[in-house]
């Protein structure tokens, strides 16, 4: 399957995939997609198949094509695959067969949310946010007598790859892990995740993540984008229980600002719960290379609870001011950075093309004898080196742009959770995991005779926040009133 780089194709050269499996609906989500395309362009290329003579068949991305038509945009980025029609149809449908969706009985090529299964999917994601690991989730589902995916398929008479298991409630932690990592629950299609090497052994080889093709908005979402991204972040910071089996709400989230290591949660039988503490992993009872960075778990709980309450109070009383601050901090800064990145990308791409031409020209000059072999070798090496570094720059800039998209989405989850936190009496894993991205504990400072520990709390999506003083709030309200359009911020 040959993949070429994304190219901009004229919309009027695209033809819908005949009897394609997904309906394009003119609904609210379509309006959102149109707005997103108008403000940011099409972020993910569509997939097309060459039909010949500059005409293309859309394999995937019908919604984006429709949105571009509505938005009056003439061109769309596309990946052109050289697939025959059958292979294209298989690639499209195969990638959508998974738990949580079911074929529409009225239209065999339309996928609908399978509500009983989707409920289990949502429960698994919620349990993860609540701090449970895959094994704990598996055990809980077993206790609650929830059918495993294979048993469920059998129970409703759907085709399943595996035979009916002896124990229909025995979930494995790897099933849970796979479900927690399945981006398709956000409503997109992940194409070509696996590739079959040999038809004889029928062994499936997983492709590296960078080679996956992600196509948004191909079916209704079971899990929203924010929750999915938060779960991926939590899964990256896997938490280990201590020898005593006791865990802290903050395990995996606390870091040392001096050496960058995690702080270890220390709990032993000899310690009472209010004596459990964190210390830098590099300290090792004085033998390591870092200072202790000691803080008791109960103290950290108090500090974090107060920080969340203060922020929630501030947001409840002055939400426009909070959004104004975020807009200044993120959107304005981001707009400039985005602009910078986009211009870097386009300038670099132009130069890469120029270099191609230059290399071609000196090659011709060399063939015609206008420049010596030695000089040609030197010049072409220089051009190629420049090209290589430009390609790296383009790649890094494009990655950063994608990363920035992810950050704006998370603000919604933060605000929604904060709105529920104004009367918070006690921290829960869900609150901590949703709101807090990272905590840094500085080494205690005894220079003044008192013991001060500085703790930096990085909130999801917004990072460190200093709650403004009354005076600063009044100043910002005046600024907002003077220029109401300047802080427009979607959350
Ligand atoms: Zn350290």
Boltz pocket constraint, residues with backbone or C-beta under 6 A from the ligand:
constraints:
  - pocket:
      binder: B
      contacts: [[A, 256], [A, 257], [A, 258], [A, 259], [A, 260], [A, 261], [A, 280], [A, 281], [A, 282], [A, 283], [A, 290], [A, 291], [A, 293]]
      max_distance: 6.0
